[in-house]
Amino acid sequence: MSIESILERESYIIVKANSGRAALKILLKEFDFSLILMDVQMPDMNGFETAALIYQRDKLKNVPIIFITAHNEDEAIFRGYKVGAVDFIYKPVNPELLRIKVGLFVELYRKTQSLIAQEQKLLNTNASLQKEIEEREASERKIRELNRQLIQNNIHLKTVNEELDRFAYIASHDLQEPLRKIRVFSDMIIQKKTNTDDVDKYVMKITNATIRMQQLVSDLLRFSRHSIQGGDFVPADLTDIVKEAVNELEIKIQQTNARIIIDPLPAVFVIPVLMQQVFYNLISNAIKFRKKEVTPEIHIYAEQEKHPEIADSYYYRIFVKDNGIGFESQYSDDIFIVFKRLHSYHEIEGTGIGLSICKKIMEQHHGSIKATSEIDNGATFIVGIPEKQQTTGSLPMFN
């Protein structure tokens, strides 16, 4: 009662207990105290025993305890500090000293609570900043992805525009060339200014021009279809596919006495009809660009390596090597551009579409195609293809 009367003018909230057990019951329900004033001598349990039990609870470990005692003995003081006391007040109680000590601990409590509140505020602010940073990073990643897609779209549009430009050239030049011939020779026949032998010759030229135009239109249609067509990938033996392509070229092979060597090739997941067209075009080109007076020889073989993305799978490189006229190495990329030709039609027939179709087919197979060559030393076309096709996500493009 005397302590309460000393502290009443400070407007403290004071909770009283008449014993150690009563104090423990209160502290089990409430633990937000700035200070505990405890008599050393109490019923049931003394202050030291009570303090030891109080400090066993984690939530109460930071509540300071001041013992009030009438004994100023070293042993008692040592025992009090050992159980966790922060100070002693001796009876009879000095009111002013009591108010000062209690005031100091209450102020310390308030400042501690203020620091805790500030720390929590900082933690919340940091969490908010971290979330903002993560959102900003996510936005930046999204922007980078959009920029990447935009760059890819621009590259694609550029490629499409280049193809359209070349298509316009084909339409304005190559397609008009056979039309002009048809018209000129038709007019000459109509005007009857020629004899029978000349008429037969002009009709043949008209027929050849018609075949040339038909080939151009057919190749244009094939190239446009391959931009949208696909199919199901199935396991297929590339040896069989190559042999089927060779059978399709039987007449050309007989006419040129071409010798074709096919080493054992792997079985892979492909769209067979498209892969057959790849090898058809490559073998046909090897025969077409042969040296005069030299028997064409074409060697087709494979090499394998571990696939870097698909476990327990291989990546194959199929080589189509010939002994033809070859081409300058600086054109190794240009030959796969649609309508791009290294020779004029009058030198070697063709439309410049076949290899671009091969490239498009290999892209559909998540593979690649490239060529190496030197003038008069033949050419080697390298077809890269994975053993298995990944069903989800994208596969790397191999070179």
C-alpha positions as CSV (number, residue, x, y, z in Angstrom):
1,M,0.0,0.0,0.0
2,S,2.9,2.3,0.8
3,I,4.5,1.7,-2.6
4,E,1.2,2.3,-4.4
5,S,0.7,5.6,-2.6
6,I,4.2,6.7,-3.5
7,L,3.7,6.0,-7.2
8,E,0.0,7.0,-7.5
9,R,0.8,10.5,-8.7
10,E,2.7,9.2,-11.7
11,S,-0.5,7.7,-13.2
12,Y,1.1,4.2,-13.5
13,I,-1.2,1.2,-13.9
14,I,-0.3,-1.0,-11.0
15,V,-1.2,-4.7,-10.7
16,K,-0.9,-6.2,-7.3
17,A,-0.2,-9.8,-6.1
18,N,-0.1,-11.0,-2.5
19,S,2.2,-14.0,-3.2
20,G,4.6,-15.5,-5.7
21,R,1.9,-17.9,-6.9
22,A,-0.6,-15.1,-7.4
23,A,2.1,-13.1,-9.4
24,L,2.7,-16.1,-11.6
25,K,-1.0,-16.5,-12.3
26,I,-1.2,-12.9,-13.4
27,L,1.9,-13.1,-15.5
28,L,0.5,-16.2,-17.3
29,K,-2.4,-14.0,-18.6
30,E,-0.6,-10.7,-18.9
31,F,3.1,-10.1,-19.8
32,D,3.2,-6.5,-21.1
33,F,4.8,-5.0,-17.9
34,S,7.5,-2.4,-17.8
35,L,8.7,-3.4,-14.3
36,I,8.2,-5.9,-11.5
37,L,8.6,-4.8,-7.9
38,M,8.9,-7.9,-5.7
39,D,9.4,-8.5,-2.0
40,V,12.1,-11.0,-1.3
41,Q,10.0,-12.5,1.6
42,M,6.6,-13.7,0.5
43,P,4.2,-16.6,1.4
44,D,4.6,-20.0,-0.3
45,M,7.6,-18.9,-2.5
46,N,10.2,-16.3,-1.8
47,G,11.1,-13.6,-4.4
48,F,14.1,-15.4,-5.7
49,E,12.1,-18.6,-6.5
50,T,9.4,-16.6,-8.1
51,A,11.8,-14.7,-10.2
52,A,13.5,-17.9,-11.4
53,L,10.0,-19.2,-12.5
54,I,9.1,-15.9,-14.2
55,Y,12.3,-15.9,-16.3
56,Q,11.7,-19.4,-17.5
57,R,9.1,-17.9,-19.9
58,D,10.5,-16.4,-23.0
59,K,7.9,-13.6,-23.1
60,L,8.9,-12.5,-19.6
61,K,12.7,-12.7,-19.9
62,N,13.0,-9.0,-20.7
63,V,10.8,-7.6,-17.9
64,P,13.2,-6.1,-15.3
65,I,12.7,-7.2,-11.6
66,I,13.6,-4.9,-8.6
67,F,13.7,-6.7,-5.3
68,I,12.5,-5.0,-2.2
69,T,14.2,-6.3,1.0
70,A,15.1,-5.3,4.5
71,H,18.3,-7.3,4.4
72,N,21.4,-5.7,3.0
73,E,23.5,-8.9,2.9
74,D,26.0,-9.8,0.3
75,E,24.7,-13.4,-0.1
76,A,21.1,-12.3,-0.7
77,I,22.2,-9.6,-3.1
78,F,24.3,-12.1,-5.0
79,R,21.4,-14.6,-5.2
80,G,19.1,-11.9,-6.4
81,Y,21.4,-10.8,-9.3
82,K,22.0,-14.5,-10.1
83,V,18.3,-15.1,-10.8
84,G,18.1,-12.0,-12.9
85,A,17.3,-9.0,-10.7
86,V,18.3,-5.6,-12.1
87,D,18.4,-3.8,-8.7
88,F,17.5,-3.7,-5.0
89,I,15.5,-1.2,-3.0
90,Y,16.0,-1.5,0.8
91,K,13.4,-1.0,3.5
92,P,12.4,1.4,4.8
93,V,11.7,2.6,1.2
94,N,12.9,6.0,0.2
95,P,10.0,7.5,-1.8
96,E,12.1,9.7,-4.0
97,L,14.5,6.9,-4.8
98,L,11.6,4.6,-5.6
99,R,10.0,7.1,-7.9
100,I,13.4,7.8,-9.7
101,K,14.2,4.1,-10.2
102,V,10.7,3.2,-11.3
103,G,10.6,6.2,-13.6
104,L,13.9,5.2,-15.3
105,F,12.7,1.7,-16.0
106,V,9.3,2.9,-17.3
107,E,11.0,5.4,-19.6
108,L,13.4,2.7,-20.8
109,Y,10.4,0.4,-21.5
110,R,8.6,3.2,-23.4
111,K,11.8,3.9,-25.5
112,T,12.2,0.1,-26.1
113,Q,8.6,-0.1,-27.3
114,S,9.1,2.9,-29.5
115,L,12.2,1.3,-31.0
116,I,10.3,-2.0,-31.5
117,A,7.5,-0.1,-33.2
118,Q,10.1,1.8,-35.4
119,E,11.8,-1.5,-36.2
120,Q,8.5,-3.1,-37.2
121,K,7.7,0.0,-39.3
122,L,11.1,-0.3,-41.0
123,L,10.5,-4.0,-41.5
124,N,7.1,-3.3,-43.1
125,T,8.7,-0.5,-45.2
126,N,11.5,-2.8,-46.3
127,A,9.0,-5.5,-47.1
128,S,7.0,-3.0,-49.1
129,L,10.1,-1.8,-50.9
130,Q,11.2,-5.4,-51.6
131,K,7.8,-6.1,-53.1
132,E,8.0,-3.0,-55.1
133,I,11.5,-4.0,-56.3
134,E,10.3,-7.4,-57.2
135,E,7.3,-6.0,-59.1
136,R,9.6,-3.6,-60.8
137,E,12.0,-6.4,-61.7
138,A,9.1,-8.4,-63.0
139,S,8.0,-5.5,-65.0
140,E,11.5,-5.0,-66.4
141,R,11.7,-8.7,-67.2
142,K,8.4,-8.4,-69.0
143,I,9.6,-5.4,-70.8
144,R,12.8,-7.2,-71.8
145,E,10.7,-10.1,-73.0
146,L,8.4,-7.9,-75.0
147,N,11.4,-6.1,-76.5
148,R,12.9,-9.5,-77.3
149,Q,9.7,-10.5,-79.0
150,L,9.5,-7.2,-80.8
151,I,13.1,-7.6,-82.1
152,Q,12.2,-11.2,-83.2
153,N,9.0,-9.9,-84.9
154,N,11.0,-7.1,-86.6
155,I,13.5,-9.7,-87.8
156,H,10.7,-11.9,-89.0
157,L,9.0,-8.9,-90.7
158,K,12.3,-8.0,-92.3
159,T,12.7,-11.5,-93.6
160,V,9.1,-11.6,-94.9
161,N,9.7,-8.2,-96.6
162,E,12.8,-9.5,-98.2
163,E,10.9,-12.6,-99.4
164,L,8.2,-10.4,-100.7
165,D,10.8,-8.2,-102.5
166,R,12.3,-11.4,-104.1
167,F,8.8,-12.7,-104.9
168,A,8.1,-9.4,-106.6
169,Y,11.3,-9.8,-108.6
170,I,10.3,-13.3,-109.5
171,A,6.8,-12.2,-110.5
172,S,8.1,-9.2,-112.5
173,H,11.1,-10.9,-114.1
174,D,11.3,-14.7,-114.0
175,L,7.6,-15.3,-114.5
176,Q,7.4,-12.7,-117.3
177,E,10.4,-14.2,-119.2
178,P,8.6,-17.4,-120.2
179,L,5.4,-15.3,-120.9
180,R,7.4,-13.1,-123.3
181,K,8.7,-16.1,-125.1
182,I,5.3,-17.6,-125.4
183,R,3.9,-14.4,-126.8
184,V,6.7,-13.7,-129.3
185,F,6.7,-17.2,-130.7
186,S,2.9,-17.4,-130.7
187,D,2.8,-14.1,-132.7
188,M,5.3,-15.5,-135.2
189,I,3.3,-18.6,-135.7
190,I,0.0,-16.6,-136.1
191,Q,1.6,-14.3,-138.6
192,K,2.6,-17.4,-140.6
193,K,6.0,-15.9,-141.5
194,T,7.8,-19.1,-140.8
195,N,8.0,-22.5,-142.5
196,T,6.9,-25.8,-141.0
197,D,10.3,-26.6,-139.4
198,D,10.4,-23.2,-137.7
199,V,6.8,-23.7,-136.5
200,D,7.8,-26.9,-134.8
201,K,10.8,-25.2,-133.3
202,Y,8.7,-22.3,-131.9
203,V,6.1,-24.7,-130.6
204,M,8.9,-26.5,-128.7
205,K,10.1,-23.2,-127.3
206,I,6.6,-22.3,-126.2
207,T,6.3,-25.7,-124.5
208,N,9.6,-25.2,-122.7
209,A,8.6,-21.7,-121.6
210,T,5.3,-23.2,-120.3
211,I,7.1,-25.9,-118.4
212,R,9.4,-23.2,-116.9
213,M,6.5,-21.1,-115.8
214,Q,4.7,-24.2,-114.4
215,Q,7.8,-25.1,-112.4
216,L,8.1,-21.5,-111.0
217,V,4.4,-21.5,-109.9
218,S,4.7,-24.9,-108.4
219,D,7.8,-24.0,-106.4
220,L,6.2,-20.8,-105.2
221,L,3.1,-22.8,-104.0
222,R,5.3,-25.4,-102.3
223,F,7.3,-22.7,-100.5
224,S,4.2,-21.0,-99.2
225,R,2.6,-24.2,-98.1
226,H,5.6,-25.1,-96.0
227,S,5.2,-22.0,-93.9
228,I,1.9,-23.3,-92.5
229,Q,1.9,-27.1,-92.9
230,G,3.2,-29.5,-90.2
231,G,2.4,-33.0,-89.2
232,D,2.9,-35.6,-86.5
233,F,6.4,-36.7,-85.7
234,V,6.9,-40.4,-86.0
235,P,10.0,-42.6,-85.6
236,A,11.5,-43.2,-89.0
237,D,14.8,-44.7,-90.4
238,L,16.6,-41.9,-92.3
239,T,18.2,-44.6,-94.4
240,D,14.8,-45.6,-95.8
241,I,13.8,-42.0,-96.3
242,V,17.0,-41.2,-98.3
243,K,16.5,-44.3,-100.4
244,E,13.0,-43.2,-101.2
245,A,14.3,-39.8,-102.3
246,V,16.9,-41.6,-104.5
247,N,14.2,-43.7,-106.1
248,E,12.3,-40.4,-107.0
249,L,15.5,-39.3,-108.8
250,E,16.0,-42.5,-110.6
251,I,15.8,-41.0,-114.1
252,K,18.3,-38.2,-113.4
253,I,20.7,-40.6,-111.7
254,Q,20.6,-42.9,-114.8
255,Q,21.0,-40.0,-117.2
256,T,24.1,-38.7,-115.4
257,N,25.5,-42.1,-114.2
258,A,25.6,-40.6,-110.7
259,R,27.1,-42.8,-108.0
260,I,25.4,-42.5,-104.6
261,I,26.9,-44.0,-101.4
262,I,24.5,-44.2,-98.4
263,D,26.1,-45.2,-95.1
264,P,23.8,-46.5,-92.3
265,L,21.8,-43.6,-91.0
266,P,20.0,-43.3,-87.6
267,A,16.3,-43.6,-86.8
268,V,14.9,-40.4,-85.5
269,F,11.5,-38.7,-84.9
270,V,10.6,-36.8,-88.0
271,I,7.8,-35.9,-90.4
272,P,8.8,-38.4,-93.1
273,V,7.3,-36.7,-96.1
274,L,9.1,-33.5,-95.3
275,M,12.4,-35.1,-94.6
276,Q,12.2,-37.0,-97.9
277,Q,11.8,-33.6,-99.6
278,V,15.0,-32.3,-97.8
279,F,17.1,-35.2,-99.1
280,Y,15.4,-35.1,-102.5
281,N,16.4,-31.4,-102.9
282,L,20.0,-32.0,-101.7
283,I,20.7,-35.0,-103.9
284,S,19.0,-33.3,-106.9
285,N,21.2,-30.2,-106.4
286,A,24.3,-32.4,-106.1
287,I,23.4,-33.9,-109.5
288,K,22.4,-30.6,-111.0
289,F,25.6,-28.8,-110.0
290,R,27.9,-31.5,-111.2
291,K,31.1,-30.9,-113.2
292,K,31.0,-31.5,-116.9
293,E,32.6,-34.7,-118.0
294,V,32.9,-35.9,-114.4
295,T,30.7,-38.6,-113.0
296,P,28.8,-37.2,-110.0
297,E,29.5,-38.9,-106.7
298,I,27.4,-38.3,-103.6
299,H,28.3,-39.6,-100.2
300,I,25.7,-39.6,-97.4
301,Y,26.8,-40.4,-93.9
302,A,26.0,-39.5,-90.2
303,E,27.8,-38.5,-87.0
304,Q,26.3,-38.5,-83.5
305,E,26.8,-36.6,-80.3
306,K,25.1,-36.3,-76.9
307,H,22.0,-34.0,-76.9
308,P,22.7,-31.2,-74.4
309,E,19.1,-30.6,-73.6
310,I,17.3,-34.0,-73.7
311,A,18.6,-36.7,-71.3
312,D,19.5,-40.1,-72.8
313,S,19.2,-38.7,-76.3
314,Y,21.5,-37.9,-79.3
315,Y,21.8,-35.2,-81.8
316,Y,22.8,-36.3,-85.4
317,R,24.5,-34.5,-88.2
318,I,23.7,-36.0,-91.6
319,F,26.3,-35.1,-94.3
320,V,25.5,-34.9,-98.0
321,K,28.9,-34.6,-99.8
322,D,29.3,-34.2,-103.5
323,N,32.2,-33.7,-106.0
324,G,30.4,-31.0,-108.0
325,I,31.4,-27.5,-109.1
326,G,31.0,-26.1,-105.5
327,F,30.6,-22.4,-104.7
328,E,32.4,-19.7,-102.9
329,S,32.3,-20.0,-99.1
330,Q,31.0,-16.4,-98.7
331,Y,27.7,-17.6,-100.2
332,S,27.2,-20.4,-97.7
333,D,24.3,-18.5,-96.0
334,D,22.9,-16.8,-99.1
335,I,22.0,-20.1,-100.8
336,F,19.3,-20.8,-98.2
337,I,17.5,-17.5,-99.0
338,V,14.3,-18.0,-101.0
339,F,14.7,-17.2,-104.7
340,K,18.5,-16.6,-104.2
341,R,20.5,-18.1,-107.1
342,L,24.2,-18.1,-107.6
343,H,23.8,-19.0,-111.3
344,S,21.4,-17.7,-113.9
345,Y,18.6,-19.9,-115.2
346,H,20.3,-20.1,-118.6
347,E,23.4,-21.7,-117.0
348,I,21.6,-24.1,-114.6
349,E,17.9,-24.5,-114.5
350,G,16.0,-23.9,-111.2
351,T,14.1,-21.3,-109.2
352,G,16.3,-20.8,-106.1
353,I,13.5,-22.1,-103.8
354,G,14.6,-25.7,-103.0
355,L,17.2,-24.9,-100.3
356,S,15.0,-22.4,-98.6
357,I,12.3,-25.1,-98.4
358,C,14.9,-27.4,-96.8
359,K,15.8,-24.7,-94.2
360,K,12.2,-24.2,-93.3
361,I,11.6,-27.9,-92.9
362,M,14.6,-28.3,-90.6
363,E,13.4,-25.4,-88.5
364,Q,10.1,-27.3,-88.1
365,H,12.2,-30.2,-86.8
366,H,14.1,-28.1,-84.3
367,G,17.2,-28.8,-86.3
368,S,19.5,-26.9,-88.8
369,I,21.0,-27.0,-92.2
370,K,24.3,-25.4,-93.4
371,A,26.8,-25.9,-96.2
372,T,30.5,-25.7,-96.7
373,S,32.2,-25.5,-100.1
374,E,35.0,-24.3,-102.4
375,I,34.9,-23.6,-106.1
376,D,35.6,-26.8,-108.0
377,N,36.0,-28.8,-104.8
378,G,32.4,-29.9,-104.4
379,A,30.0,-29.0,-101.6
380,T,28.9,-30.6,-98.3
381,F,25.5,-30.0,-96.8
382,I,25.1,-30.7,-93.1
383,V,21.6,-31.5,-91.8
384,G,21.4,-31.3,-88.0
385,I,18.5,-33.1,-86.3
386,P,17.7,-34.3,-82.8
387,E,16.9,-38.0,-82.1
388,K,13.7,-37.1,-80.2
389,Q,11.4,-34.1,-80.4
390,Q,10.7,-32.3,-77.2
391,T,7.0,-32.0,-76.7
392,T,7.0,-28.9,-74.4
393,G,9.0,-25.8,-74.6
394,S,11.5,-25.0,-77.3
395,L,14.7,-26.8,-78.4
396,P,18.0,-25.1,-79.1
397,M,18.9,-24.5,-82.7
398,F,22.2,-26.4,-83.5
399,N,24.8,-25.2,-86.0
